[in-house]
Amino acid sequence: MDPLIVLLIVLGVLAVLLVGGAALVAPKLRRPRPPAPRPPAEAGPVTAPPAEVTAPPEEVTAPPEEVTAPPEEAERPVLERPEPTTGRLVRLRARLARSQSTLGRGLLNLLARDRLDEAAWEEVEDTLLMADVGVEATTELVERLRARTKLLGTRDPAELRSMLVEELVSALDPTLDRSLAATPTEGKPAVLLVVGVNGSGKTTTCGKIARVLIADGHSVLLGAADTFRAAAADQLATWGGRVGAEVVRGPEGADPASVAFDAVRRGIETGVDTVVVDTAGRLHTKVGLMDELGKVKRVVEKQAPVAETLLVLDATTGQNGLAQARVFTEVVDVTGVALTKLDGTAKGGIVIAVQRKLGLPVKLVGLGEGPDDLAPFDPEQFASALLGEEAR
């Protein structure tokens, strides 16, 4: 074959191969040209609204947080602010109605008789004894009343009332110090121990004492050292919560002295004026428990001196309560008496008997179940209330 023809055939085959290859490569080269990502990119704005849509739910969740805030604030207890105790006994004088009719008005009616013979004076004695004034105090009062009525030579009601007030005040001994030792000394709070038998209203009285002190401008911490009675610490916490007084407590059955120690230590740390320690209500006949009460006092005094020890007595127990009181005074050196439930008895003369037999001042009297029905004791206001007249 002619070489020229062979050359032409070869060139033709190469041309065909080149054209076909170009056709095959072209699609591959054209694929990247269309911007494949553009459809998603164009769809991008479409996905934006969901992001914007999800924002409102975040904003919507904010109001629930704002809505839940008020209930939290509403759950916070509103602190009570007791009124100052000045004149509280005068405001509570109506609570002495039973003692008033038996002791005060009873004496007035007897002494107002036209003729005071021996039988009349025996009635005066009986009235005083029934009011739990005590034998010795009754004898002295009758002798003084006899002498004064003989000297007066009159039955004028106003003069008789004035005379009775003076004699009752004298029997109550107005010279005794009835103030509560509640002022801190040397950077340490005043420690006030509250002792007494079961059922005397001791824990309740602790809560009311805290209100009395706070009403008169003191800061108070409560120590729940009555660890034998399950409800005692809870009860004290309720009282403290009402007036914003912190309560230090321990587990049920804990060592009372340990809890009292912790309470005083906490009082020193927080700088309060007064630490009121509620002790277990113990029967005075149980020597071991009384010894434990002495231990509480000794342990507490390792941190701060006990400034006041108040014995809580139930006025309705009358003379029987004095036997209990004497044992307590031997263990912890009682400095004063808080006489509770005086409104529920006609034996108002127990105040005189307590002071004469124990040599201790009655510093507080309970005249009701209300939170502010514990009043600082004032002899003249008390005597005037018994006789049904306004305090002078």
LINURGI-V774650 format. One record per residue. RES is the residue in one small letter. SS is DSSP state (A for helix, B for strand, O for the rest). PSI is psi in whole degrees, 0 to 359 (999 if undefined). NEAR is the number of other C-alpha atoms within 8 Angstrom. Layout:
# LINURGI-V774650
RES,SS,PSI,NEAR ; RES,SS,PSI,NEAR
This chain:
# LINURGI-V774650
m,O,152,4 ; d,O,130,5 ; p,A,329,6 ; l,A,319,6 ; i,A,318,8 ; v,A,319,9 ; l,A,318,8 ; l,A,320,8 ; i,A,317,8 ; v,A,318,8 ; l,A,323,8 ; g,A,317,8 ; v,A,318,8 ; l,A,322,8 ; a,A,317,8 ; v,A,318,8 ; l,A,321,8 ; l,A,317,8 ; v,A,316,8 ; g,A,321,8 ; g,A,321,8 ; a,A,322,8 ; a,A,324,8 ; l,A,325,8 ; v,A,331,8 ; a,A,314,8 ; p,A,322,8 ; k,A,325,8 ; l,A,332,8 ; r,A,338,8 ; r,A,318,7 ; p,O,338,8 ; r,O,312,6 ; p,O,129,6 ; p,O,93,6 ; a,O,323,6 ; p,O,347,6 ; r,A,316,7 ; p,A,312,7 ; p,A,321,7 ; a,A,320,8 ; e,A,332,8 ; a,A,350,8 ; g,A,310,8 ; p,A,334,8 ; v,A,327,8 ; t,A,344,8 ; a,A,314,8 ; p,A,319,8 ; p,A,320,8 ; a,A,320,8 ; e,A,330,8 ; v,A,326,8 ; t,A,339,8 ; a,A,313,8 ; p,A,319,8 ; p,A,322,8 ; e,A,319,8 ; e,A,329,8 ; v,A,331,8 ; t,A,342,8 ; a,A,314,8 ; p,A,320,8 ; p,A,322,8 ; e,A,319,8 ; e,A,327,8 ; v,A,324,8 ; t,A,341,8 ; a,A,311,8 ; p,A,318,8 ; p,A,322,8 ; e,A,318,8 ; e,A,324,7 ; a,A,332,7 ; e,A,340,6 ; r,O,127,6 ; p,O,140,7 ; v,O,119,5 ; l,O,136,8 ; e,O,147,6 ; r,O,96,6 ; p,O,146,9 ; e,O,152,5 ; p,O,148,7 ; t,O,353,10 ; t,O,124,4 ; g,O,9,6 ; r,A,323,9 ; l,A,325,12 ; v,A,319,10 ; r,A,335,7 ; l,O,11,10 ; r,A,331,11 ; a,A,338,7 ; r,A,347,9 ; l,A,21,14 ; a,A,317,10 ; r,A,314,11 ; s,A,327,15 ; q,A,313,16 ; s,A,328,11 ; t,A,310,13 ; l,A,301,17 ; g,A,297,13 ; r,A,330,12 ; g,A,315,11 ; l,A,319,11 ; l,A,315,13 ; n,A,321,8 ; l,A,315,10 ; l,A,343,9 ; a,O,359,10 ; r,O,152,8 ; d,O,328,5 ; r,O,120,4 ; l,O,88,9 ; d,O,187,6 ; e,A,322,6 ; a,A,321,7 ; a,A,319,9 ; w,A,329,10 ; e,A,324,8 ; e,A,324,9 ; v,A,316,11 ; e,A,315,11 ; d,A,321,8 ; t,A,317,12 ; l,A,321,13 ; l,A,320,11 ; m,A,334,8 ; a,O,8,14 ; d,O,33,13 ; v,O,330,16 ; g,O,153,12 ; v,A,309,7 ; e,A,312,6 ; a,A,324,12 ; t,A,315,12 ; t,A,314,9 ; e,A,317,8 ; l,A,315,10 ; v,A,317,11 ; e,A,317,8 ; r,A,320,9 ; l,A,321,9 ; r,A,312,8 ; a,A,319,8 ; r,A,321,9 ; t,A,327,9 ; k,A,322,7 ; l,A,320,6 ; l,A,318,6 ; g,O,28,6 ; t,O,159,5 ; r,O,28,10 ; d,O,125,7 ; p,A,319,8 ; a,A,319,6 ; e,A,320,8 ; l,A,318,12 ; r,A,315,10 ; s,A,319,8 ; m,A,316,9 ; l,A,319,9 ; v,A,314,12 ; e,A,318,8 ; e,A,321,11 ; l,A,319,9 ; v,A,318,12 ; s,A,319,8 ; a,A,332,9 ; l,A,353,10 ; d,O,84,8 ; p,O,353,7 ; t,O,347,4 ; l,O,143,6 ; d,O,116,5 ; r,O,8,10 ; s,O,151,5 ; l,O,132,6 ; a,O,94,8 ; a,O,11,13 ; t,O,130,9 ; p,O,151,11 ; t,B,138,7 ; e,O,41,4 ; g,O,8,7 ; k,B,143,11 ; p,O,155,17 ; a,B,129,17 ; v,B,126,15 ; l,B,110,15 ; l,B,137,13 ; v,B,120,14 ; v,B,163,14 ; g,O,167,13 ; v,O,164,13 ; n,O,139,10 ; g,O,359,7 ; s,O,352,10 ; g,O,28,10 ; k,A,309,15 ; t,A,318,10 ; t,A,319,10 ; t,A,324,11 ; c,A,314,13 ; g,A,320,11 ; k,A,326,13 ; i,A,319,9 ; a,A,320,13 ; r,A,320,12 ; v,A,314,14 ; l,A,317,12 ; i,A,323,12 ; a,A,329,12 ; d,O,15,8 ; g,O,10,6 ; h,O,150,12 ; s,O,142,10 ; v,B,143,14 ; l,B,139,14 ; l,B,137,16 ; g,B,119,15 ; a,B,76,17 ; a,O,4,16 ; d,O,84,12 ; t,O,359,16 ; f,O,337,8 ; r,O,119,8 ; a,A,319,8 ; a,A,353,6 ; a,A,313,11 ; a,A,319,12 ; d,A,319,8 ; q,A,317,10 ; l,A,322,15 ; a,A,323,10 ; t,A,315,8 ; w,A,315,11 ; g,A,322,14 ; g,A,331,11 ; r,A,328,11 ; v,A,10,11 ; g,O,23,7 ; a,O,126,12 ; e,B,145,10 ; v,B,125,12 ; v,B,126,12 ; r,O,166,10 ; g,O,178,9 ; p,O,157,6 ; e,O,132,8 ; g,O,4,6 ; a,O,165,10 ; d,O,119,8 ; p,A,321,12 ; a,A,323,12 ; s,A,317,10 ; v,A,318,15 ; a,A,320,15 ; f,A,313,11 ; d,A,323,9 ; a,A,316,16 ; v,A,320,15 ; r,A,317,9 ; r,A,322,9 ; g,A,322,14 ; i,A,318,11 ; e,A,319,6 ; t,A,348,6 ; g,O,31,9 ; v,O,163,13 ; d,O,319,13 ; t,B,138,16 ; v,B,117,16 ; v,B,119,14 ; v,B,120,15 ; d,B,120,15 ; t,O,166,12 ; a,O,143,13 ; g,O,111,11 ; r,O,143,10 ; l,O,135,9 ; h,O,346,10 ; t,O,347,4 ; k,O,99,8 ; v,A,317,7 ; g,A,318,6 ; l,A,325,9 ; m,A,322,12 ; d,A,323,9 ; e,A,325,8 ; l,A,321,11 ; g,A,325,10 ; k,A,318,9 ; v,A,315,12 ; k,A,317,12 ; r,A,318,8 ; v,A,317,12 ; v,A,319,14 ; e,O,356,9 ; k,O,341,7 ; q,O,320,9 ; a,O,146,11 ; p,O,147,9 ; v,B,113,12 ; a,B,333,9 ; e,B,137,13 ; t,B,110,14 ; l,B,131,13 ; l,B,123,13 ; v,B,122,16 ; l,B,142,13 ; d,B,117,14 ; a,A,334,14 ; t,A,345,9 ; t,A,345,7 ; g,O,223,11 ; q,O,335,9 ; n,A,329,7 ; g,A,339,11 ; l,A,326,11 ; a,A,319,8 ; q,A,317,11 ; a,A,320,11 ; r,A,322,9 ; v,A,319,9 ; f,A,321,15 ; t,A,332,9 ; e,A,336,7 ; v,A,317,10 ; v,A,14,10 ; d,O,68,8 ; v,O,137,12 ; t,O,347,9 ; g,B,170,13 ; v,B,137,14 ; a,B,113,13 ; l,B,112,14 ; t,B,165,14 ; k,O,31,13 ; l,A,338,16 ; d,A,344,13 ; g,A,16,8 ; t,O,153,11 ; a,O,4,12 ; k,O,59,16 ; g,O,341,15 ; g,O,352,12 ; i,A,335,14 ; v,A,317,11 ; i,A,316,12 ; a,A,317,13 ; v,A,313,12 ; q,A,319,12 ; r,A,319,9 ; k,A,332,7 ; l,A,342,9 ; g,O,27,7 ; l,O,143,11 ; p,O,140,11 ; v,B,116,14 ; k,B,331,12 ; l,B,145,11 ; v,B,136,14 ; g,B,125,13 ; l,O,38,15 ; g,O,177,10 ; e,O,356,5 ; g,O,159,5 ; p,O,333,7 ; d,O,32,9 ; d,O,17,11 ; l,B,122,14 ; a,B,141,13 ; p,B,136,11 ; f,O,132,11 ; d,O,118,7 ; p,A,315,10 ; e,A,317,10 ; q,A,321,11 ; f,A,313,11 ; a,A,318,12 ; s,A,321,13 ; a,A,322,15 ; l,A,329,16 ; l,O,3,13 ; g,O,30,9 ; e,O,164,7 ; e,O,141,7 ; a,O,144,8 ; r,O,999,5
